[in-house]
């Protein structure tokens, strides 16, 4: 899993890390990354799509989706 996360583009990885791992709200994560909330959402969406391509990472992506929904 770590390898797959490390292979994500930097912006997507940072967005995913702040929202899912650090449990930050979209607004807070976006401010820290100096991007808009909409850009953050785009990065998260792309990251989750990339993770879903690997069947072994389906569980991780489902966890990420669940965490993201909780923060809405």
C-alpha positions as MATLAB code, in Angstrom:
seq = 'XXXXXXXXXXXXXXXXXXXXXXXXXXXXXXXXXXXXXXXXXXXXXXXXXXXXXXXXXXXXXXXXXXXXXXXX';
ca = [
       0.000    0.000    0.000;
       2.775    2.418    0.885;
       4.332    1.887   -2.538;
       1.046    2.731   -4.262;
       0.635    5.856   -2.141;
       4.219    6.869   -2.876;
       3.525    6.523   -6.600;
       0.692    9.062   -6.504;
       1.518   12.500   -7.882;
       2.765   14.733   -5.079;
      -0.279   17.031   -4.986;
      -2.693   14.107   -4.819;
      -0.657   12.350   -2.134;
      -0.476   15.493    0.017;
      -4.213   16.114   -0.323;
      -5.058   12.516    0.541;
      -2.674   12.491    3.492;
      -4.091   15.648    5.047;
      -7.729   14.688    4.636;
      -7.569   10.953    5.324;
      -4.577   10.441    7.593;
      -4.493   13.764    9.443;
      -8.315   13.948    9.507;
      -8.424   17.592    8.416;
     -11.454   19.316    6.984;
     -11.321   20.293    3.325;
     -10.989   23.990    4.059;
      -8.105   23.493    6.491;
      -6.251   21.095    4.184;
      -6.737   23.413    1.205;
      -5.398   26.392    3.152;
      -2.310   24.432    4.214;
      -1.656   23.411    0.610;
      -2.383   26.936   -0.698;
      -5.081   25.683   -3.065;
      -8.842   26.090   -3.347;
     -11.245   23.591   -1.819;
     -12.372   22.630   -5.334;
      -8.778   21.889   -6.345;
      -8.352   19.786   -3.203;
     -11.479   17.811   -4.101;
     -10.120   17.249   -7.614;
      -6.829   15.942   -6.224;
      -8.682   13.612   -3.855;
     -10.906   12.317   -6.630;
      -7.935   11.625   -8.905;
      -5.973    9.941   -6.114;
      -8.865    7.635   -5.265;
      -9.353    6.727   -8.938;
      -5.679    5.808   -9.217;
      -5.848    3.683   -6.066;
      -8.976    1.887   -7.279;
      -7.128    0.713  -10.402;
      -5.185   -1.687   -8.227;
      -7.525   -4.369   -6.842;
      -5.260   -4.929   -3.852;
      -5.801   -1.329   -2.843;
      -9.588   -1.425   -3.046;
      -9.866   -1.642    0.738;
      -7.632    1.399    1.193;
      -9.604    3.432   -1.327;
     -12.887    2.466    0.349;
     -11.449    3.599    3.682;
     -10.387    6.877    2.087;
     -13.829    7.418    0.587;
     -15.450    6.736    3.954;
     -13.122    9.201    5.711;
     -13.727   11.821    3.036;
     -17.510   11.516    3.326;
     -17.291   11.928    7.110;
     -15.556   15.271    6.629;
     -18.195   16.761    4.320;
];
